[in-house]
Amino acid sequence: MKVLLVSMPWNLLETPSLPVATLRVVAAQRCRGTHEVGDVYLNLAWAEYLRSATDGRIGVPEYDYVANVGVWHGMGDWIFTPALYRTPDWRRDRYEAYLKRRGVHPGASLEMAEHTRAFIELHAQRIAEEAPDLVGFSSTFQQNIPSLALAKELKRLRPQTTVIIGGGNCDMPMGPAIHRNYPFIDYVMSGEAEQSFVDFLDHLDGELPMSEVRGLSWRASNGTTVTNPPAPSPAMHTVPAPDYTEWFAALNASPLRDTVRPRLVYEAARGCWWGEKHTCTFCGLNGLTMKFRSRPAEQVLTHLHDLVDRHRVLDIVAVDNILDMEYLRTLLPRLAELNWDLHFYYEVKANLREDDIRLLRRAGLVHIQPGIENLSSRVLSIMEKGVHATQNVKLLRDCEDHDVTVDWNYLYGFPGETEDDYAVVLRQLPALAHLQPPGGSVRILLERYSPYFQRPELGFQERRPAALYDHVYDLDREQLEDIAYQFDATQCGIGTDYERTVRTAIASWQQVYRASSLVARELPDRTVIIEDRRTGWPARDLKIEAGPATELFRHLRTPHTLAGAARATGLTQQIAGGLVDEWERQGLVFHEGGRVVSLPTQRPSIKSVTDR
């Protein structure tokens, strides 16, 4: 049996498809060579097609804009609606009105949409000519409409080809909804598919009844959709490493190869160990597979060694939702010893110690997403984040010290938050000028599977499928309720006027960071000299004379309550409070939620030297 696994736009150009590359290995290993399985990377082909069709006007930057910004607005899906519905400018008026209301630039999306029908027809014809028995689509984020468009045209050209779709967009109840509404999709697979896909191949070979393929949606004789019970989550050590050979071959043969910097994608764990205890109220990830599972460190090392050796790439994106804390003891020290000069992107929890950050840097985890989200302890408590605001600030300071890039957004709009929660933070934001600012400030979305979605009593009692789906799907409200992942709801938390205040403050932080530094150094007599070169503050050198004050300041490298810090340094709370008040006035400490943490870094950062 000939099988093609397809990755459509808008998978990032710089990374291969992990699901496609993993399922190909699974099929090869477990089906004992009885099937010919190949990868098709039409996201790359789409970028090539656009550049050629527009004489270079639309290139990689324009593709990346849709892939990264458009994901929140249905932009990538809308671009392919003319191909799916065979209607030029399909609901263009709704699309443009939506973007205008939200202040989002359309980028090159309007011109891109003019080319999707020809692109889909071209590649459906090419795939049909290969005469595949089965074509599988992996769909996450903005891949639904592109996948549906190609599947529809392929079935028109070659009805005997079986079409199946799976991926994040197909979890329950979204997958069955896709199956109900698009009859040219023969099967939909929901959930983790490493075993289910092999079982499905066995079914097509006549070795297994369709009813025994876990997570499969199929049609009964009367045309109704039947969905089998979900598959159990596999242990991670049973999931093979992906094989990216075909992706690299496609990239190396592409005219875009000199403009795309490849990065490997790796998965060491699934689920979220924090979410098993306290799911963040706004998070819709892992709704059906929250249980945390990770690979043994030795297996991770073996996989990474093989991937790096085979593909000669050191940039790696880990798609784990959270770092296994055991890896601080088992995996990371081993990576540090290897001296590979890896550049790892990893999601972590924000309550890491400075020693942990130092280890991350040595092991190559140079770019992290720590889930900071906010700098108000009360709002963080509403979010069930399990960290204090001063811990988040300490993390930013420690990452500045150890040259670790931090990826985070400032979130707001939580039920129960108040302007007072933000006022105390905004007053102190200028003092954080030298620390890495958030990439943006956004009101939270209501995501399917999140506690806010599952428990309306938490605040979002009225909801409807997000407005972006109105320019993407030609479905009624009932069907959209099942197929949507994002939902619109009554606005909670701070109001629109104060929202602008928050966004303005964050934008100011972003503007001053590159030219700002705040560095403390200790003299032999234990006097502390603080060199303040933050934008918005007078250029100055401050001195804290050796003695109890320096002991207190040194103690505040770790967040403490004022009373606790005073006790630890032998000061009265009154004296300690006076010092902290003065340091807060000078922007040397962050004081919030009853705790205090010092702000100066201990070494000049690279940017403070090169960007001034």
VOLUM-170296 format. One record per residue (C-alpha): x, y, z; residue in three letters. Coordinates in steps of 0.001 Angstrom, whole numbers, padded with zeros to 6 digits, always signed. Layout:
BEGIN
XYZALA ...
***
This chain:
BEGIN
+000000+000000+000000MET +001309+003436-000941LYS +000855+006051+001783VAL +001562+009780+001615LEU +001620+011927+004759LEU +001083+015604+003999VAL +002065+018742+005908SER +000148+021731+004554MET +000622+025448+005166PRO +001022+026988+007657TRP +003574+024766+009321ASN +006658+026924+009929LEU +009109+026835+007047LEU +012126+026429+009302GLU +010891+023266+011017THR +009815+019869+009684PRO +006518+018339+010758SER +007069+016240+013880LEU +003797+014250+013506PRO +004447+013415+009860VAL +008066+012408+010449ALA +007137+010332+013513THR +004212+008479+011940LEU +006342+007566+008945ARG +008851+005915+011284VAL +006071+004207+013235VAL +004600+002767+010048ALA +007985+001601+008802ALA +008923-000030+012110GLN +005660-001734+012973ARG +004322-002666+009569CYS +007507-004523+008627ARG +007951-002819+005287GLY +004551-003823+003930THR +003716-000189+003154HIS +005559+002466+001175GLU +005249+005644+003269VAL +006414+009062+002082GLY +006290+012669+003305ASP +004948+015621+001325VAL +005823+019119+002579TYR +003397+021399+000775LEU +004008+024250+003205ASN +007442+024595+001631LEU +005978+024147-001851ALA +003428+026899-001122TRP +006133+029399-000193ALA +008043+028495-003347GLU +004887+028861-005438TYR +004108+032299-004025LEU +007595+033625-004658ARG +007506+032411-008245SER +003948+033552-008970ALA +004536+037064-007607THR +008032+037603-009038ASP +009474+037620-005545GLY +007049+040123-003977ARG +005756+037467-001594ILE +008513+035520+000088GLY +009514+033942+003365VAL +008829+037040+005541PRO +005267+037264+004224GLU +004711+033544+004808TYR +006089+033841+008337ASP +003770+036762+009098TYR +000711+034643+008342VAL +002142+031632+010185ALA +002995+033576+013361ASN +000572+036526+013527VAL -002290+035223+011439GLY -002760+032143+013617VAL -004802+034210+016100TRP -007109+035558+013408HIS -007814+032669+011042GLY -005691+034401+008422MET -003996+031307+007045GLY -007247+029360+006872ASP -009070+032224+005130TRP -006359+032461+002471ILE -007287+028945+001311PHE -011067+029418+001370THR -011234+030261-002381PRO -009705+026832-003056ALA -012073+024980-000718LEU -015284+026788-001685TYR -014201+027472-005298ARG -015278+031068-004865THR -012873+034003-005419PRO -012825+036539-002566ASP -014868+034200-000362TRP -016255+036325+002519ARG -013511+038857+001914ARG -015697+041649+003281ASP -016097+039820+006614ARG -012389+039047+006717TYR -011279+042627+006096GLU -013842+044006+008555ALA -012622+041584+011212TYR -008984+042592+010777LEU -009886+046286+010820LYS -011809+045924+014108ARG -008776+044339+015702ARG -006177+046611+014188GLY -004421+043728+012425VAL -002606+044361+009157HIS -003582+041817+006482PRO -000004+041502+005280GLY +000067+039853+001864ALA -002936+037656+002656SER -005307+039239+000140LEU -002915+038633-002744GLU -002018+035170-001428MET -005680+034150-001562ALA -005727+034797-005309GLU -003249+031951-005835HIS -004587+029191-003591THR -006973+027567-006041ARG -004300+027146-008720ALA -001829+025844-006134PHE -004281+023276-004777ILE -005254+022086-008248GLU -001591+021721-009233LEU -000577+019659-006244HIS -003748+017587-006113ALA -002973+016574-009706GLN +000639+015720-008800ARG -000427+013594-005854ILE -003141+011870-007877ALA -000556+010962-010512GLU +001431+009121-007815GLU -001656+006901-007321ALA -001501+006721-003517PRO -003792+004323-001722ASP -003913+006523+001382LEU -003239+010216+001958VAL -003034+011441+005526GLY -003102+015074+006605PHE -001658+016369+009865SER -003680+019394+010955SER -002810+021809+013741THR -003654+025515+014050PHE -004129+026973+010530GLN -003846+023715+008566GLN -007541+022788+008508ASN -008791+024708+005470ILE -005644+024089+003369PRO -005914+020352+004163SER -009637+020252+003414LEU -009121+022095+000125ALA -006486+019632-001091LEU -008435+016618+000143ALA -011549+017754-001699LYS -009730+018273-004997GLU -007792+015025-004619LEU -011002+013029-004078LYS -012487+014679-007166ARG -009495+013592-009243LEU -009014+010171-007678ARG -012024+008998-005659PRO -010445+005637-004831GLN -007719+007241-002715THR -008561+006990+000986THR -008200+010277+002887VAL -007647+010592+006637ILE -006914+013650+008768ILE -005598+013878+012328GLY -003655+016170+014639GLY -004404+018818+017240GLY -007364+020194+015261ASN -008997+016772+015415CYS -009245+016190+019155ASP -012739+015501+020492MET -015215+016910+019556PRO -013457+018806+016766MET -012424+015729+014799GLY -015879+014157+014590PRO -017259+017566+013551ALA -014814+017684+010653ILE -015896+014204+009639HIS -019614+015060+009796ARG -019318+018198+007701ASN -016833+017234+004984TYR -017888+014019+003226PRO -014701+013900+001117PHE -012798+013123+004338ILE -013102+009367+004712ASP -011689+009086+008235TYR -010620+011328+011096VAL -008261+010234+013853MET -008495+011895+017257SER -005825+011763+019930GLY -002263+010465+020007GLU -001900+008301+016930ALA +001307+006258+017209GLU -000610+003021+017825GLN -003924+004018+016247SER -002315+004797+012899PHE -000714+001364+012736VAL -004059-000199+013697ASP -005709+001822+010924PHE -003226+000500+008377LEU -003985-002992+009651ASP -007686-002280+009134HIS -007083-001223+005532LEU -005147-004467+005063ASP -008181-006389+006314GLY -006514-007497+009534GLU -008531-005446+012063LEU -012196-004399+012293PRO -012771-000676+011904MET -014523-000576+015273SER -011267-001551+016994GLU -009210+001370+015695VAL -009099+003683+018711ARG -010028+007338+018190GLY -011240+006751+014619LEU -014283+008523+013170SER -015894+006652+010285TRP -019236+006414+008473ARG -021863+003838+009196ALA -023930+002388+006364SER -026564+005103+006862ASN -023961+007857+006478GLY -023800+008926+010119THR -020472+009464+011837THR -019340+006873+014352VAL -016401+007671+016648THR -014521+004928+018449ASN -013292+005332+022035PRO -009967+007200+022308PRO -006648+005411+022381ALA -004661+005258+025621PRO -001718+007626+025787SER +001509+005843+024899PRO +004510+005811+027189ALA +007078+008167+025707MET +009854+005592+025520HIS +007716+003679+022986THR +007494+006681+020645VAL +010360+006622+018137PRO +012496+009564+017157ALA +011320+011323+013989PRO +013121+010889+010659ASP +013521+014227+008901TYR +015437+012899+005885THR +012694+013711+003376GLU +012157+017210+004784TRP +015838+018066+004515PHE +015911+016664+000995ALA +012987+018907+000065ALA +014573+021931+001708LEU +017980+021348+000114ASN +016327+021121-003310ALA +014243+024248-002709SER +015015+027690-004166PRO +014267+028960-000653LEU +017071+026988+000986ARG +019286+030057+001446ASP +016504+032027+003157THR +015293+029342+005573VAL +017405+028459+008604ARG +016441+024885+009522PRO +015692+023869+013088ARG +015073+020380+014399LEU +011893+019593+016334VAL +012055+017176+019248TYR +009604+015892+021836GLU +010930+014523+025124ALA +007652+014698+027062ALA +003895+015066+026709ARG +001352+016449+029117GLY +002059+018839+031967CYS +003144+017863+035474TRP +001983+021222+036830TRP -001357+020942+035070GLY -001947+017568+036722GLU -001950+019433+040045LYS -003288+022884+039152HIS -004246+023490+035534THR -003670+027128+034597CYS -007170+028552+034292THR -006720+029927+030765PHE -004727+027037+029252CYS -006431+024757+026737GLY -003394+022594+026023LEU -003448+018952+027049ASN -007147+019034+027760GLY -007509+015345+026960LEU -003937+014192+027635THR -002807+016100+030730MET -000961+013205+032353LYS +002753+013956+032219PHE +005010+011427+030524ARG +008689+011878+029678SER +011415+009866+028017ARG +014356+008420+029931PRO +017324+010780+029748ALA +019445+008162+027989GLU +016905+007828+025208GLN +016773+011614+024760VAL +020561+011743+024497LEU +020583+008951+021928THR +017870+010612+019837HIS +019533+014028+019938LEU +022900+012587+019027HIS +021408+010753+016040ASP +019417+013778+014840LEU +022299+016220+015139VAL +024761+013807+013567ASP +022454+012969+010670ARG +021232+016463+009843HIS +024157+018627+011065ARG +021836+021112+012747VAL +022313+022422+016295LEU +019152+024553+016597ASP +016445+022465+018282ILE +012870+023314+019250VAL +011456+021173+022046ALA +007674+020958+021778VAL +007285+019729+025362ASP +004741+021799+027283ASN +007046+021879+030290ILE +010559+020731+031185LEU +010739+017547+033224ASP +012387+018756+036443MET +014189+015419+036715GLU +016131+016453+033617TYR +017916+019056+035773LEU +019533+016098+037507ARG +019768+013556+034677THR +019682+015025+031171LEU +021002+018579+031361LEU +024306+017824+033112PRO +025026+015255+030396ARG +024204+017753+027637LEU +026478+020300+029287ALA +029343+017807+029315GLU +028973+017131+025596LEU +029874+020714+024656ASN +027806+020524+021455TRP +026982+024250+021343ASP +023274+023427+021066LEU +020686+026163+020772HIS +017591+024717+022430PHE +014149+026320+022732TYR +012282+024894+025725TYR +009187+025617+027811GLU +009895+025681+031551VAL +008236+026684+034800LYS +009174+030117+036141ALA +010245+029040+039634ASN +013723+027946+038568LEU +016694+028728+040784ARG +019687+030665+039514GLU +021753+027463+039543ASP +019088+025918+037304ASP +019349+028814+034845ILE +023130+028465+034819ARG +022740+024756+034029LEU +020195+025437+031289LEU +022650+027794+029627ARG +025535+025322+029830ARG +023329+022567+028402ALA +022307+024700+025422GLY +018805+025703+026545LEU +019474+029276+025515VAL +015888+030233+024631HIS +013084+029474+027066ILE +009374+030105+027417GLN +008818+030146+031183PRO +005118+030984+031351GLY +005635+034273+033216ILE +002394+035787+031880GLU +001961+038530+034526ASN +003798+040414+037292LEU +000934+040711+039774SER +000946+038006+042436SER -002793+038269+042871ARG -003438+037828+039139VAL -000967+034937+039043LEU -002960+033351+041847SER -006176+033769+039846ILE -004380+032035+036974MET -003271+029122+039215GLU +000328+029673+038100LYS +001857+028620+041405GLY +004504+031361+041407VAL +004926+034783+043020HIS +005519+037892+040927ALA +008959+038382+042487THR +009931+034889+041294GLN +009067+035942+037752ASN +011191+039080+038079VAL +014055+037068+039566LYS +013883+034710+036588LEU +014157+037637+034186LEU +017149+038972+036110ARG +018883+035583+036260ASP +018329+035007+032541CYS +019870+038406+031845GLU +022848+037378+033963ASP +023328+034089+032118HIS +022486+035220+028577ASP +019296+033176+028237VAL +016585+034547+025958THR +013097+034660+027501VAL +009945+034370+025394ASP +006810+035584+027169TRP +003637+037625+026792ASN +001863+039802+029349TYR -001671+038444+029714LEU -004684+040193+031192TYR -008468+039935+031190GLY -008892+037428+034026PHE -012153+037250+035982PRO -011632+038974+039324GLY -008574+041053+038435GLU -008696+044793+039154THR -006895+047920+038042GLU -005188+048003+041442ASP -003504+044675+040625ASP -001851+046345+037657TYR -001220+049809+039104ALA +001380+048580+041600VAL +003194+046792+038770VAL +002988+049595+036200LEU +004466+052016+038731ARG +007565+049825+038922GLN +007912+048829+035263LEU +010440+051606+034505PRO +012772+049953+037030ALA +012706+046768+034902LEU +014003+048541+031782ALA +017159+046382+031688HIS +015262+043066+031894LEU +013718+041270+028932GLN +010241+042667+028238PRO +007288+040597+027057PRO +006914+040152+023331GLY +003405+041551+023583GLY +000477+042287+025855SER -002807+040586+025032VAL -006207+039834+026485ARG -006605+036107+027085ILE -008533+033915+024684LEU -011130+031432+025807LEU -009699+028094+024655GLU -011477+024771+024425ARG -010396+022362+027213TYR -009262+025185+029527SER -010781+025372+033020PRO -012375+028678+032008TYR -014118+026879+029136PHE -015074+023770+031064GLN -016273+025668+034138ARG -018343+028714+033129PRO -018871+029556+036802GLU -015256+030784+036886LEU -016310+033853+034941GLY -016917+033240+031228PHE -020551+032194+031298GLN -021524+033418+027830GLU -019454+032233+024910ARG -019671+031657+021172ARG -017201+030380+018575PRO -014640+033117+017974ALA -015500+035661+015291ALA -012566+034493+013172LEU -014506+031351+012262TYR -017161+033452+010520ASP -014756+034124+007640HIS -013323+030599+007631VAL -016166+028053+007812TYR -019488+027833+006006ASP -021170+026080+008934LEU -024061+026797+011249ASP -023616+027753+014906ARG -024157+024222+016197GLU -021406+022765+014021GLN -019038+025647+014780LEU -019510+024965+018486GLU -017893+021571+017926ASP -015220+022484+015406ILE -013885+025652+017086ALA -010910+025813+019439TYR -011132+029533+020277GLN -014232+031201+021684PHE -015375+034763+022242ASP -016854+035578+025634ALA -018001+038523+027689THR -014957+040624+028533GLN -013636+040131+032062CYS -011025+041848+034184GLY -009683+045297+033398ILE -011656+047475+031009GLY -010701+048684+027564THR -009422+052082+028742ASP -007075+050597+031325TYR -006063+047927+028823GLU -004589+050710+026681ARG -002639+051921+029712THR -001143+048465+030199VAL -000292+048065+026532ARG +001348+051490+026405THR +003495+050670+029429ALA +004604+047366+027912ILE +005411+049063+024593ALA +007585+051590+026455SER +009438+048747+028163TRP +010097+047126+024802GLN +011527+050364+023437GLN +014024+051000+026245VAL +015325+047496+026908TYR +018052+047366+024262ARG +019795+050468+025600ALA +019400+049770+029326SER +021587+048078+031916SER +021730+047938+035706LEU +024800+046129+037033VAL +025974+045559+040606ALA +029574+044669+041469ARG +031051+043989+044862GLU +034373+045498+045928LEU +036893+043553+048053PRO +035670+045346+051184ASP +032102+044124+050321ARG +030903+047582+049324THR +028382+047301+046480VAL +028661+049608+043466ILE +025615+049786+041179ILE +026088+051165+037675GLU +022732+052463+036463ASP +022470+053026+032714ARG +018758+052460+032258ARG +016871+054578+029775THR +014595+056948+031689GLY +016865+057036+034737TRP +019828+059349+035352PRO +023164+057758+034445ALA +024725+057219+037849ARG +026871+055026+040050ASP +025260+054206+043381LEU +027142+052933+046402LYS +025883+050765+049258ILE +028519+050870+051988GLU +029737+047598+053449ALA +027700+046610+056463GLY +024146+045573+057305PRO +022724+047377+054265ALA +024875+045403+051836THR +023966+042183+053654GLU +020288+043001+053240LEU +020722+043903+049568PHE +022690+040730+048928ARG +020011+038689+050727HIS +017358+040114+048401LEU +018914+038389+045407ARG +016273+035817+046355THR +012703+037071+046954PRO +011872+037514+050643HIS +009266+039135+052791THR +010519+042264+054512LEU +010200+040633+057927ALA +012089+037533+056805GLY +014896+039533+055215ALA +015220+041684+058331ALA +015486+038645+060582ARG +018061+036976+058352ALA +020333+040034+058345THR +019923+041098+061969GLY +018135+044363+061197LEU +014980+045674+062759THR +012012+045593+060424GLN +011800+049378+060649GLN +015390+049867+059454ILE +015051+047199+056771ALA +011800+048796+055641GLY +013451+052200+055339GLY +016248+050778+053191LEU +013818+048900+050951VAL +011686+052022+050521ASP +014739+053993+049415GLU +015889+051244+047058TRP +012411+051023+045587GLU +012449+054776+044980ARG +015750+054352+043136GLN +014414+051418+041160GLY +016843+048914+042650LEU +014242+046453+043968VAL +010845+045147+042879PHE +008392+045158+045791HIS +005051+043455+045199GLU +002668+041140+046993GLY +004567+041408+050276GLY +007906+040275+048843ARG +011013+042064+047635VAL +013700+041085+045120VAL +016750+043041+043970SER +017013+044053+040314LEU +020678+044633+039357PRO +022386+041958+037327THR +025855+040788+038291GLN +027524+041103+034928ARG +027179+043493+031981PRO +024973+041935+029350SER +026082+041669+025737ILE +023351+044028+024601LYS +024368+046699+027125SER +027778+046844+025447VAL +026775+046512+021792THR +023550+048516+021702ASP +024462+051632+023623ARG 
***
